[in-house]
């Protein structure tokens, strides 16, 4: 999820009861140079013949003959065809700029067609990808997760809230809770005041929901596209992140869930951080999980987007696999896709599910994100990115790629923005495990 939405999770006190609100001047043309007075143009040049002293009178024009009595012609019109209103005037020569403009317009049209053709082809493929029926049994594996807002660990929630949450989650496939406990400072540190009620919350969850794990959701904006942010290339910053992770594990969390954005495909410093975090969490018997960017829906699209806009958005499939091999869980943020209809969005999710399954090791939990929020803004249309479309897309991708995979699930974003319709779509479409469910 974007950092703006992470900030929403951090500051959801305005939604304490669950309401929610990772662009010459043409220089003036020079006036024509004026000719100074007294030049040859005024007094005649040396090459211009001078008039003689007794010039011959100029020839007189012949008078036009008078029309005969039987003539219907008009002398004026005979001598000057242009004065005849019945005659078409001579055609004006075409402006030399018009053919050039037409050529430019044709060229622009051809370039636009070249740009739109791959897009239209890809969108058509996505819509086709949404057709068909999911395979029987492509339902929850009881490895699902839920992103929770910051109110659960800063003192705003009570035992009664935990009991209500437990009633909501019982008999679903949710096993992990990612509770927002940051954000990290830009130097990688984390003040203990950010999660001061962590011990209370983890104990309450274990009491009400035995077997459900609570992970600290930590994130920050990376300085990859702006001057400000967390810089993973600094060894001191990565060391501070490790220290922050130790602190949240000491506070009672059973794992650490990282969401660092915007994270560009191929970032080696991120991989180095994950290697160190894996050693730390495994030594403590804890879980390491990450929120992951989407995978290139077209080959090398992240490179093209990065060159054109400076924001690559996607990861290469190979880089996604490198990240997945370093963690216990990887949750794809399969929303904010810019798709305008449910059919296209569902087909996109099906494609993302297949791409992720192809490179995620069997020993890593792969979770596909569900949009439990309803903002309308660039990149996300609430009428298109719906939970039913996402669930169907997940099931179709799972059916076509690895229908029997055990370490697979969905991740729900986010608790304080979810509606009853979202929860019902999750239960009916994914969490239901009755023998007749397909």
Buried (B, 14 or more C-beta within 10 A) or exposed (E): BBBEBBBBBBEBEEBEEBEBEBEEEEEEEEEEEEEEEEEEEEEEEEEEEEEEEEEEEEEEEEEEEEEEEEEEEEEEBBEEEEEEEEEEEEEEEEEEEEEEEEEEEEEEEEEEEEEEEEEEEBBEEBBEBBEEEBBEEBBBBBBBBBBBBBBBBBEBBEEEBBEBBBEBBEEBBBBBBBBBBBBBBBEBEBEEEBBBBBBBBBEBBBEBBEEBBBBBBBBBBBBBBEEEBBBBEBEEBBEBBBEBBBBBBEBBBBBBBBBBBBBBBBBEBBBBBBEBBBEBBEEBEBBBBBBBBBBBBEEEBBBBBBEEEEEBBBBBBEBBBBBBBBBBBBBBBBBBBBBEBBBBBBBBBBBBBBBBBEBBEEEBBBBBBBBBBBBEEEEBBEEBBBBBBBBBBBBBBBBBBBBEBEBBBBBBBBBBBBBEEBBEBBBEBBBBBEEEBE
